Amino acid sequence: MKRSTYIYLVGLLFTTQLFYSCKKALIQPPLGSLSEDLVANKNGVNGLLIGAYAALDGMQGGDVALGGGDAWQASPTNWVFGSVVGGDASKGSDGADQPAIDPIANFYSGATNAFYNGKWKALYEGVTRTNNVLKFMAKAADLSDAERKNISAQARFLRGHYYFELKKMWNMVPWIDETTTNFNQPNNVDIWPKITEDLKYAYDNLLPTQPEVGRANKWAAGAYLAKAYLYQHKFDLAKPIFDAVITQGQTSSGLKYDLNKKFEDNWLPSAEDNPEAVFVIQMAANADPSGPSNANNGDMLNFPYGDGSPFSCCGFFQPSIDLVNHFRTNPTTGLPYLTTFNNFPVKTDMGVNGDADFTPDAGTLDPRLDWTAGRRGIPYHDWGIYPGKPWARDQSYGGPYGPKKNVYWSATADVDGDQGTWAPGTAVNYSIIRFADVLLMAAECEAELGGLGKAEEYVNRVRARAADHESWLFKYKDDEDPAAGFSDEPAANYKINEYPAGNFASQGKDYSLKAIYYERKIELAMEGHRFFDLVRWGIADQELNAYFSYQGKITSDVRNGKFVKGKNDYYPIPQRQIDLSQSNGAPVLKQNPGYN
């Protein structure tokens, strides 16, 4: 199980050991340098490649991020930079815990905030590792041409990923590759062409399948390349690649891409080698004796916490009330309220004590809600009925809900949970791209290019999975004994339908795009995409300021929120990096517009 995860761990240890390989102190190379004799060969280069994969999770051991700092600063899920900032979630916990997140979520943070520097360093560590693969591969004489092509394509795929993350976070960032000798490079050139060049090389040269689960293959590279074109609004270039991925693509283990029959299987470790996994960061619990560094440690704060909670920490990452309201459906049509969802709010237990009576919402809902947010009176996986306020550290600050997609189940807690430190780790993988994401990105391209019928087909394919009875959450057979399993009675009043045939075509492009954007919101909720989607669509100011206006009247965490278009589309370049770039009395790196 998770064999590629263990390979990554060994590779990380291997590359670390290279730094300390000399027997005599007098001939020890400088710490941090790589001995060419050790790595300029097949085994060495493969070890470096495994180390480059290991950087995907941003962790280096215990609860420390790559390059130092706290694990959650460098989380690959972007739970802060993508979901909290995008309005999917409140920071959670209480106002005094991790207070540096509050100004980020409210868009008044400056460049000295440590979260920016932690994320920057972790991503450039990934870049450095991929560059080392390419640098030493060029000197390895014992690699065949086929091996050389596959290794270089994997390395360039990974480098494309790390730079894609840097690009969507900061826009203008310095490009450093295996040929760079002066590493103090300016950030005055758009790196989109370099990113797409790397991803295209990977798409053209990677194997259709790989010998180990978790390695990038041709189809993962194709999906990522098309995504890069989509971000640049090059829909005509993205569409044919999405078409190929959808019709021909397969996972690393050879499964034809498809949606999982059950929505929740995307977050079950026992079901993660599945047809929906396009490119996934492999997590493994209890693999690192120094702590849960391989167990999604960047999300170690994000478990319900309080009286009776089975988790050791920490109450962060609470689904927002605004997000939950998005899952309301029209009782007649089973479709979402695309613009008026907050006019039909889902009933909450705000201000209701845990020992007081509460009846959950009786209106019609999209069943994906209850696989996304823990809410009062509804089963929380197999941990029992979610108790509401007792599991929220400060309900008035972060709201009444708890995260769910990242949380392992009680029945497999010994295997899938990692209690190696003060906060839990988890074996739940993180999907950088899953097939539902591909379908919705392809739908967006189709709508932009006039293919409204095909766009509707892709959206309905995603909705059909959610409407399938097998994807619903059910009540327990016995509330007092969740281990007895689930009944055949739905946990809530679920009603969700596909869009009627021809709906997109009759309503037009603007309506179709609005429906696609909405579907991404609810299908990919709490998965780190939302803020970056809003920015690339050019509607972040409208959506986020409306969010602040609504949510800020209910919870105190975002009452100071204000998004300024043209400034807050990107984060400030970390001041520490600007200071380190000084040359001839002036910084080489330039700050993003609007930040001092």
Legacy VTK file of the C-alpha trace (Angstrom):
# vtk DataFile Version 3.0
C-alpha trace
ASCII
DATASET POLYDATA
POINTS 596 float
0.000 0.000 0.000
1.091 3.546 -0.733
4.325 2.091 -2.092
5.243 5.268 -3.943
4.982 7.213 -0.694
7.587 5.009 0.919
9.779 5.361 -2.150
9.575 9.142 -1.771
10.538 8.935 1.881
13.546 6.748 1.161
14.565 9.128 -1.596
14.388 12.099 0.717
16.546 10.324 3.259
18.935 9.285 0.486
19.428 12.824 -0.769
19.947 14.017 2.792
22.602 11.366 3.391
24.514 12.555 0.353
25.416 15.698 2.264
27.302 13.708 4.907
28.952 10.891 2.986
32.662 11.585 3.590
34.543 9.525 6.144
37.052 12.187 7.198
36.103 15.638 8.395
39.077 17.236 6.631
37.800 16.224 3.211
34.091 16.805 3.913
32.509 18.915 1.151
30.586 22.046 2.103
27.296 21.148 3.824
24.423 21.327 1.365
26.564 20.415 -1.647
26.138 17.189 -3.608
29.065 14.909 -4.399
29.046 14.403 -8.170
30.532 10.914 -7.813
27.536 9.837 -5.740
24.744 11.269 -7.836
25.911 11.466 -11.467
24.705 7.925 -12.174
21.423 6.045 -12.569
20.872 5.324 -8.869
21.889 8.806 -7.798
19.671 10.557 -10.329
16.698 8.360 -9.425
17.308 9.190 -5.770
17.282 12.889 -6.600
14.059 12.452 -8.566
12.412 10.756 -5.611
13.556 13.689 -3.485
11.897 16.051 -5.972
8.622 14.155 -5.547
9.078 14.272 -1.771
8.979 18.073 -1.899
5.373 17.988 -3.137
4.029 17.879 0.401
6.211 20.785 1.564
7.455 18.889 4.622
10.894 17.951 5.826
10.151 16.167 9.099
8.101 16.532 12.258
5.915 19.614 11.974
8.468 21.660 10.031
8.053 22.974 6.495
10.761 22.709 3.852
13.136 25.576 4.492
11.952 25.950 8.088
8.811 27.473 9.511
5.527 25.904 10.480
4.087 23.065 8.409
0.814 24.840 7.660
2.615 27.749 5.977
3.715 25.446 3.154
0.702 23.143 2.935
0.295 21.839 -0.634
-3.494 21.915 -0.202
-3.404 25.733 -0.097
-6.037 25.615 2.628
-5.091 29.151 3.666
-4.134 30.718 0.313
-6.826 29.045 -1.784
-9.764 28.056 0.432
-9.818 30.387 3.448
-8.897 33.388 1.304
-11.412 32.258 -1.328
-14.344 32.213 1.101
-14.736 28.422 1.214
-13.747 28.377 4.860
-13.145 30.431 7.943
-9.690 30.280 9.459
-11.409 28.654 12.408
-10.146 27.984 15.922
-10.157 31.374 17.667
-8.759 34.812 16.955
-5.698 34.383 19.161
-4.436 31.188 17.501
-2.301 31.644 14.385
-3.291 35.318 14.150
-1.105 35.811 11.052
-3.825 34.110 8.984
-6.424 36.778 9.794
-4.831 39.630 7.810
-4.269 37.238 4.877
-7.938 36.212 4.908
-9.062 39.841 5.143
-6.585 41.171 2.534
-4.687 43.649 4.675
-1.553 41.586 5.251
1.868 43.030 4.497
4.919 41.419 2.935
6.523 40.565 6.293
3.891 37.938 7.100
5.783 34.690 7.743
3.244 32.588 5.826
4.369 34.074 2.505
8.022 33.360 3.143
7.305 29.802 4.302
5.362 29.009 1.136
7.952 30.683 -1.128
10.857 28.708 0.346
9.053 25.369 0.144
8.193 25.865 -3.526
11.689 26.981 -4.493
13.066 23.969 -2.634
10.980 21.874 -5.015
12.396 23.832 -7.972
15.943 23.271 -6.699
15.425 19.537 -6.397
14.080 19.229 -9.933
16.983 21.288 -11.261
19.432 18.962 -9.511
17.829 15.979 -11.236
18.327 17.575 -14.647
21.819 18.829 -13.849
23.225 15.490 -12.680
21.273 13.432 -15.206
23.219 15.213 -17.949
26.450 13.818 -16.408
25.193 10.253 -15.806
26.674 7.884 -18.387
24.786 4.752 -17.340
21.282 5.894 -18.325
19.644 4.632 -21.502
17.992 7.122 -23.839
14.546 5.888 -22.767
15.410 6.233 -19.076
16.865 9.683 -19.652
13.707 10.839 -21.447
11.374 9.518 -18.750
13.404 10.980 -15.886
13.788 14.395 -17.498
10.080 14.496 -18.347
9.131 13.694 -14.747
11.515 16.325 -13.432
10.220 18.976 -15.808
6.634 18.077 -14.949
7.417 18.603 -11.262
9.250 21.841 -11.992
6.239 22.993 -14.004
4.047 22.275 -10.982
6.237 24.172 -8.522
6.453 27.181 -10.823
2.696 27.008 -11.522
2.125 27.348 -7.771
4.571 30.255 -7.578
2.949 31.934 -10.583
-0.609 31.785 -9.283
0.520 32.987 -5.841
2.802 35.882 -6.841
2.571 36.304 -10.621
6.041 37.776 -11.255
8.662 35.426 -9.819
12.275 34.691 -10.818
12.983 31.725 -13.097
15.873 29.479 -12.073
16.696 26.290 -13.949
19.507 23.738 -14.194
21.642 26.107 -16.284
21.442 29.052 -13.858
24.689 30.056 -12.176
23.668 33.403 -10.682
20.706 32.596 -8.468
19.883 36.195 -7.645
17.555 36.572 -10.610
15.022 39.393 -11.123
11.274 38.856 -11.292
10.716 41.051 -14.330
9.762 38.413 -16.930
6.477 36.522 -17.284
7.293 32.836 -16.731
4.136 31.364 -18.339
6.079 30.410 -21.501
8.658 28.535 -19.394
5.955 26.718 -17.405
4.094 25.615 -20.515
7.371 24.579 -22.162
8.146 22.261 -19.226
4.638 20.805 -19.118
4.523 20.331 -22.896
7.842 18.502 -22.814
6.418 16.268 -20.093
3.218 15.636 -22.076
5.193 14.735 -25.203
7.719 12.494 -23.466
6.219 10.869 -20.375
5.089 7.249 -20.387
1.316 6.647 -20.576
1.617 4.648 -17.348
4.347 4.450 -14.718
5.635 1.445 -12.742
4.728 3.070 -9.404
1.540 4.784 -8.284
2.126 8.473 -7.628
4.569 9.169 -10.438
3.485 11.590 -13.143
2.481 10.085 -16.482
1.619 11.508 -19.894
-2.019 12.141 -19.016
-1.315 13.951 -15.766
1.061 16.170 -17.733
-1.609 16.745 -20.382
-4.182 17.775 -17.788
-1.678 20.140 -16.181
-0.612 21.625 -19.526
-4.245 22.248 -20.472
-4.808 23.816 -17.055
-1.853 26.154 -17.642
-3.355 27.221 -20.980
-6.730 27.703 -19.280
-5.163 30.051 -16.718
-3.763 32.091 -19.626
-7.222 32.145 -21.314
-5.803 30.174 -24.247
-8.940 28.065 -24.487
-8.280 26.976 -28.049
-4.971 25.402 -26.988
-6.405 23.830 -23.844
-9.484 22.218 -25.410
-7.864 19.529 -27.627
-5.608 18.453 -24.779
-8.545 18.160 -22.389
-10.338 16.176 -25.100
-7.432 13.727 -25.287
-7.163 13.384 -21.505
-10.912 12.744 -21.147
-11.124 10.182 -23.942
-7.733 8.460 -23.674
-6.313 9.259 -20.253
-5.499 6.707 -17.584
-4.048 6.682 -14.110
-0.483 5.657 -13.355
-1.729 2.142 -12.640
-3.611 1.955 -15.945
-7.214 2.659 -14.884
-9.256 4.564 -17.476
-10.057 8.027 -16.124
-13.587 8.298 -14.789
-15.490 9.633 -11.806
-15.529 7.407 -8.760
-18.909 5.798 -8.272
-18.963 7.250 -4.765
-18.035 10.894 -4.213
-16.473 10.158 -0.822
-14.009 7.617 -2.253
-11.789 10.539 -3.246
-10.874 10.885 0.446
-10.748 7.263 1.573
-7.152 5.956 1.765
-8.394 2.431 1.076
-9.895 3.610 -2.240
-7.320 6.116 -3.427
-5.852 4.115 -6.313
-8.960 4.991 -8.285
-9.987 6.210 -11.760
-10.497 9.795 -10.603
-6.869 10.287 -9.502
-5.105 12.334 -12.198
-2.223 13.733 -10.145
-2.183 13.107 -6.433
0.241 13.752 -3.580
0.626 10.411 -1.848
0.266 10.669 1.936
1.205 7.946 4.428
0.531 7.839 8.150
3.012 6.443 10.672
5.869 6.359 8.139
8.179 8.941 9.736
9.378 8.366 13.328
10.063 12.091 13.763
6.419 12.999 13.194
3.647 12.915 10.584
5.673 14.695 7.885
4.416 12.262 5.247
0.834 12.434 6.542
-0.450 15.745 5.166
1.231 17.579 7.992
0.411 20.923 6.398
-3.214 20.321 7.409
-2.460 19.092 10.924
-4.472 21.947 12.468
-7.603 21.144 10.507
-9.617 18.780 12.679
-12.656 19.488 14.873
-11.494 20.227 18.391
-13.275 20.679 21.674
-15.325 18.869 24.268
-15.598 15.212 23.276
-13.677 15.542 20.005
-11.623 12.444 19.181
-8.901 14.575 17.564
-5.955 16.042 19.454
-6.028 19.406 17.678
-6.901 22.141 16.564
-10.258 23.438 15.277
-9.063 25.273 12.147
-10.441 25.308 8.585
-14.154 25.516 9.311
-16.425 25.532 6.225
-17.995 28.968 5.915
-21.728 29.560 6.284
-21.669 31.084 2.813
-20.160 27.879 1.386
-22.765 25.661 3.030
-25.564 27.842 1.648
-24.260 27.105 -1.856
-25.456 23.509 -1.444
-29.114 24.512 -1.197
-31.133 23.221 -4.175
-34.424 24.314 -5.634
-37.070 21.868 -4.318
-38.805 21.800 -7.691
-35.885 21.520 -10.105
-33.077 20.100 -7.954
-30.781 22.788 -9.402
-28.729 25.333 -7.460
-29.671 28.939 -6.839
-26.859 30.424 -8.942
-27.143 34.000 -7.630
-29.572 33.886 -4.695
-28.231 30.995 -2.587
-27.877 33.164 0.526
-31.572 34.001 0.301
-32.241 30.351 1.225
-29.719 29.760 4.031
-29.156 26.305 5.488
-30.271 26.141 9.100
-27.348 26.327 11.556
-26.882 25.809 15.269
-25.152 29.169 15.785
-25.509 30.016 19.475
-27.195 26.701 20.324
-25.460 24.812 23.123
-24.568 21.186 22.615
-27.046 19.999 25.268
-29.940 21.933 23.702
-32.384 20.454 21.195
-31.665 21.089 17.533
-33.337 19.810 14.390
-31.227 19.949 11.206
-32.390 21.720 8.069
-35.338 20.010 6.391
-35.041 21.697 2.986
-33.595 20.170 -0.168
-29.809 19.941 -0.349
-27.011 18.746 -2.609
-25.618 15.575 -0.945
-22.044 16.750 -1.513
-22.633 19.129 1.400
-22.465 16.348 3.951
-19.227 14.934 2.575
-17.713 18.454 2.731
-18.896 19.990 6.022
-19.597 18.494 9.413
-22.881 19.955 10.669
-25.039 19.539 13.742
-27.200 16.436 13.837
-25.624 14.712 10.802
-23.236 11.702 10.876
-19.576 12.734 10.862
-18.094 9.807 8.954
-18.257 6.973 11.503
-17.237 9.104 14.482
-20.805 9.737 15.615
-23.340 12.522 15.180
-21.645 15.901 14.734
-22.388 17.766 17.984
-22.055 21.327 16.692
-20.878 23.965 19.169
-18.874 21.614 21.460
-16.503 20.880 18.551
-16.012 24.560 17.606
-13.426 26.438 19.628
-15.179 29.778 19.097
-18.406 29.471 17.163
-18.954 33.243 17.054
-15.564 33.645 15.374
-15.364 30.732 12.909
-18.915 29.474 12.615
-20.642 26.171 13.392
-19.172 23.740 10.841
-16.229 21.343 10.755
-13.989 20.176 7.876
-14.557 16.694 6.546
-12.703 15.848 3.335
-9.316 15.722 5.059
-10.488 13.665 8.045
-9.871 9.914 8.353
-12.505 7.477 9.629
-12.748 5.960 13.119
-12.661 2.367 11.856
-9.246 2.902 10.237
-7.830 5.523 12.621
-4.941 3.298 13.729
-3.730 2.992 10.121
-4.876 6.248 8.511
-4.332 8.592 11.447
-0.869 9.660 12.585
-0.500 10.679 16.213
3.275 11.114 16.083
3.084 14.638 17.455
0.708 17.062 19.181
-1.638 17.377 16.166
-2.830 14.579 13.902
-1.574 13.638 10.489
-3.613 11.708 7.964
-3.130 9.190 5.167
-5.810 10.938 3.101
-4.155 11.897 -0.193
-4.349 15.387 -1.675
-5.502 15.564 -5.297
-3.719 18.329 -7.171
-5.926 17.419 -10.147
-8.784 14.910 -10.103
-10.980 13.915 -12.998
-14.001 15.969 -11.877
-11.697 19.010 -12.002
-10.654 18.053 -15.547
-14.284 17.754 -16.674
-15.165 21.163 -15.256
-12.094 22.831 -16.743
-12.974 21.254 -20.092
-16.551 22.513 -19.696
-15.197 26.006 -19.176
-13.154 25.791 -22.381
-16.169 24.525 -24.316
-18.359 27.356 -23.070
-15.737 29.971 -23.881
-15.419 28.563 -27.421
-19.150 28.226 -28.038
-19.584 24.499 -27.353
-22.408 24.971 -24.863
-23.894 21.524 -25.434
-20.601 19.785 -24.639
-20.086 22.073 -21.629
-23.483 21.035 -20.271
-22.635 17.370 -20.869
-19.475 17.654 -18.757
-21.235 19.527 -15.950
-24.075 17.013 -15.934
-21.597 14.156 -15.760
-20.309 15.613 -12.482
-23.824 16.280 -11.174
-25.009 12.795 -12.134
-22.404 11.250 -9.846
-23.615 13.435 -6.971
-27.238 12.510 -7.735
-26.469 8.793 -7.720
-27.872 7.191 -4.570
-24.504 5.534 -3.890
-22.916 8.968 -3.345
-25.324 10.007 -0.603
-24.645 10.052 3.106
-27.025 7.921 5.167
-28.071 7.926 8.793
-26.570 5.447 11.226
-28.380 2.223 11.972
-27.902 3.158 15.611
-26.893 6.674 16.710
-25.442 5.256 19.912
-23.259 2.806 17.997
-21.900 4.327 14.745
-19.690 1.277 14.309
-22.851 -0.683 13.481
-22.801 1.059 10.117
-25.190 3.089 8.010
-28.861 2.547 7.302
-30.599 3.018 3.958
-32.208 6.294 5.065
-30.637 9.499 3.673
-29.048 11.695 6.323
-30.862 14.775 4.957
-33.419 15.765 2.332
-31.200 15.339 -0.712
-32.410 16.478 -4.106
-30.094 17.171 -7.012
-30.757 16.946 -10.740
-28.839 17.455 -13.959
-29.432 20.550 -16.063
-32.244 19.845 -18.595
-31.026 18.990 -22.082
-30.360 22.137 -24.085
-30.438 24.395 -21.027
-26.988 25.894 -21.576
-27.629 26.506 -25.269
-30.952 28.205 -24.622
-29.639 30.358 -21.773
-26.399 31.400 -23.487
-22.705 31.702 -22.687
-22.896 33.967 -19.624
-25.404 31.707 -17.890
-23.410 28.606 -18.823
-20.180 30.002 -17.393
-21.990 31.025 -14.223
-23.282 27.446 -13.855
-19.787 26.026 -14.466
-18.212 28.398 -11.934
-20.861 27.405 -9.394
-20.291 23.710 -10.013
-16.567 24.141 -9.378
-17.417 25.899 -6.119
-19.443 22.996 -4.725
-17.663 20.015 -6.324
-14.157 21.214 -5.381
-15.072 22.962 -2.121
-12.336 23.008 0.532
-9.760 21.676 -1.979
-7.677 24.854 -2.332
-8.861 26.076 -5.754
-11.423 28.796 -5.075
-9.322 31.961 -4.690
-7.219 31.193 -7.748
-10.350 30.463 -9.780
-11.900 33.795 -8.791
-8.762 35.692 -9.776
-8.404 34.059 -13.191
-12.111 34.672 -13.884
-11.674 38.364 -13.003
-14.520 38.335 -10.462
-12.633 38.085 -7.165
-13.609 41.607 -6.102
-17.330 40.998 -6.689
-17.453 37.567 -5.082
-15.202 38.180 -2.107
-16.588 41.555 -1.129
-20.091 40.052 -1.287
-18.797 37.210 0.894
-17.378 39.631 3.450
-20.650 41.540 3.521
-22.713 38.397 4.165
-20.421 36.259 6.306
-19.135 39.220 8.324
-22.613 39.818 9.736
-22.591 36.297 11.217
-18.994 35.507 12.214
-16.390 37.940 13.471
-13.389 36.556 11.597
-13.925 38.425 8.301
-15.516 41.676 9.442
-12.434 43.600 8.305
-12.317 41.992 4.877
-11.928 44.065 1.719
-10.595 42.905 -1.651
-8.956 45.540 -3.871
-8.855 44.594 -7.555
-5.439 45.117 -9.117
-3.667 44.648 -5.801
-5.053 41.614 -3.994
-5.164 39.408 -7.103
-1.674 38.316 -6.047
0.105 38.086 -2.727
3.009 40.359 -1.736
6.501 39.098 -2.549
7.965 38.071 0.846
9.946 40.971 2.250
12.622 38.577 3.456
13.270 37.484 -0.133
13.454 41.076 -1.338
15.953 41.875 1.422
18.085 38.844 0.518
18.178 39.892 -3.145
20.206 43.060 -2.457
22.888 43.715 -5.065
24.938 46.885 -5.375
22.808 48.563 -2.745
19.417 47.809 -4.319
17.082 44.806 -4.270
16.883 42.695 -7.414
13.355 41.491 -6.616
10.553 44.016 -7.069
7.419 44.109 -4.936
4.006 43.445 -6.473
1.813 46.484 -7.257
-0.019 48.005 -4.306
2.270 46.679 -1.566
4.829 48.855 0.156
LINES 1 597
596 0 1 2 3 4 5 6 7 8 9 10 11 12 13 14 15 16 17 18 19 20 21 22 23 24 25 26 27 28 29 30 31 32 33 34 35 36 37 38 39 40 41 42 43 44 45 46 47 48 49 50 51 52 53 54 55 56 57 58 59 60 61 62 63 64 65 66 67 68 69 70 71 72 73 74 75 76 77 78 79 80 81 82 83 84 85 86 87 88 89 90 91 92 93 94 95 96 97 98 99 100 101 102 103 104 105 106 107 108 109 110 111 112 113 114 115 116 117 118 119 120 121 122 123 124 125 126 127 128 129 130 131 132 133 134 135 136 137 138 139 140 141 142 143 144 145 146 147 148 149 150 151 152 153 154 155 156 157 158 159 160 161 162 163 164 165 166 167 168 169 170 171 172 173 174 175 176 177 178 179 180 181 182 183 184 185 186 187 188 189 190 191 192 193 194 195 196 197 198 199 200 201 202 203 204 205 206 207 208 209 210 211 212 213 214 215 216 217 218 219 220 221 222 223 224 225 226 227 228 229 230 231 232 233 234 235 236 237 238 239 240 241 242 243 244 245 246 247 248 249 250 251 252 253 254 255 256 257 258 259 260 261 262 263 264 265 266 267 268 269 270 271 272 273 274 275 276 277 278 279 280 281 282 283 284 285 286 287 288 289 290 291 292 293 294 295 296 297 298 299 300 301 302 303 304 305 306 307 308 309 310 311 312 313 314 315 316 317 318 319 320 321 322 323 324 325 326 327 328 329 330 331 332 333 334 335 336 337 338 339 340 341 342 343 344 345 346 347 348 349 350 351 352 353 354 355 356 357 358 359 360 361 362 363 364 365 366 367 368 369 370 371 372 373 374 375 376 377 378 379 380 381 382 383 384 385 386 387 388 389 390 391 392 393 394 395 396 397 398 399 400 401 402 403 404 405 406 407 408 409 410 411 412 413 414 415 416 417 418 419 420 421 422 423 424 425 426 427 428 429 430 431 432 433 434 435 436 437 438 439 440 441 442 443 444 445 446 447 448 449 450 451 452 453 454 455 456 457 458 459 460 461 462 463 464 465 466 467 468 469 470 471 472 473 474 475 476 477 478 479 480 481 482 483 484 485 486 487 488 489 490 491 492 493 494 495 496 497 498 499 500 501 502 503 504 505 506 507 508 509 510 511 512 513 514 515 516 517 518 519 520 521 522 523 524 525 526 527 528 529 530 531 532 533 534 535 536 537 538 539 540 541 542 543 544 545 546 547 548 549 550 551 552 553 554 555 556 557 558 559 560 561 562 563 564 565 566 567 568 569 570 571 572 573 574 575 576 577 578 579 580 581 582 583 584 585 586 587 588 589 590 591 592 593 594 595
